[in-house]
Amino acid sequence: MSTAKAAIFDEINSMPDSLDESEIIDSLYHRFRLKQSRESIEEYGTLSTDEVRDYFREKRAKRQAAL
């Protein structure tokens, strides 16, 4: 069995039996997105609040200048 398949089965097996199909799919999606986000943070780091504010301030200024 592939590693990806095994990881999915492990995640499903750790979930309560009371979940329906939709809840299982939602949970899998959120768990793997969280895993990807954590890996991205480890690889690329994070931005400070001020860096995010500056980014969107510059983006807004460019958009307004284009109007």
C-alpha contacts under 8 A as a table, 3 or more apart, distances in Angstrom:
res1	aa1	res2	aa2	distance
1	M	5	K	6.52
1	M	6	A	6.50
2	S	5	K	5.25
2	S	6	A	6.19
3	T	6	A	5.06
3	T	7	A	6.13
4	A	7	A	5.13
4	A	8	I	6.33
5	K	8	I	5.15
5	K	9	F	6.24
6	A	9	F	5.10
6	A	10	D	6.08
7	A	10	D	5.06
7	A	11	E	6.24
8	I	11	E	5.10
8	I	12	I	6.19
8	I	28	L	7.63
9	F	12	I	5.04
9	F	13	N	5.99
10	D	13	N	5.12
10	D	14	S	6.29
11	E	14	S	5.23
11	E	15	M	6.70
11	E	28	L	7.20
12	I	15	M	5.35
12	I	24	I	7.24
12	I	28	L	7.64
13	N	16	P	7.90
15	M	19	L	7.57
15	M	24	I	7.82
16	P	19	L	6.14
19	L	22	S	7.97
19	L	23	E	5.72
19	L	24	I	6.21
20	D	23	E	5.37
20	D	24	I	6.26
21	E	24	I	5.12
21	E	25	I	6.24
22	S	25	I	5.19
22	S	26	D	6.12
23	E	26	D	5.04
23	E	27	S	5.94
24	I	27	S	5.09
24	I	28	L	6.09
25	I	28	L	5.13
25	I	29	Y	6.13
26	D	29	Y	5.13
26	D	30	H	6.18
27	S	30	H	5.19
27	S	31	R	6.00
28	L	31	R	5.18
28	L	32	F	6.12
29	Y	32	F	5.43
29	Y	33	R	6.08
30	H	33	R	5.12
30	H	34	L	6.05
31	R	34	L	5.16
31	R	35	K	6.23
32	F	35	K	4.87
32	F	36	Q	6.16
33	R	36	Q	5.03
33	R	37	S	6.11
34	L	37	S	5.00
34	L	38	R	6.17
35	K	38	R	5.18
35	K	39	E	6.26
36	Q	39	E	5.12
36	Q	40	S	6.13
37	S	40	S	5.02
37	S	41	I	6.17
38	R	41	I	5.08
38	R	42	E	6.27
39	E	42	E	5.10
39	E	43	E	6.19
40	S	43	E	5.06
40	S	44	Y	5.73
40	S	45	G	7.19
41	I	44	Y	5.33
41	I	45	G	4.51
41	I	46	T	5.93
42	E	45	G	5.70
47	L	51	E	5.87
47	L	52	V	6.46
48	S	51	E	5.14
48	S	52	V	6.42
49	T	52	V	5.21
49	T	53	R	6.21
50	D	53	R	5.02
50	D	54	D	6.08
51	E	54	D	5.12
51	E	55	Y	6.14
52	V	55	Y	5.08
52	V	56	F	6.34
53	R	56	F	5.34
53	R	57	R	5.96
54	D	57	R	4.95
54	D	58	E	6.09
55	Y	58	E	5.32
55	Y	59	K	6.19
56	F	59	K	4.83
56	F	60	R	5.95
57	R	60	R	5.18
57	R	61	A	6.18
58	E	61	A	5.04
58	E	62	K	6.21
59	K	62	K	5.22
59	K	63	R	6.23
60	R	63	R	5.09
60	R	64	Q	6.13
61	A	64	Q	5.15
61	A	65	A	6.06
62	K	65	A	5.05
62	K	66	A	6.26
63	R	66	A	5.22
63	R	67	L	6.72
64	Q	67	L	5.31
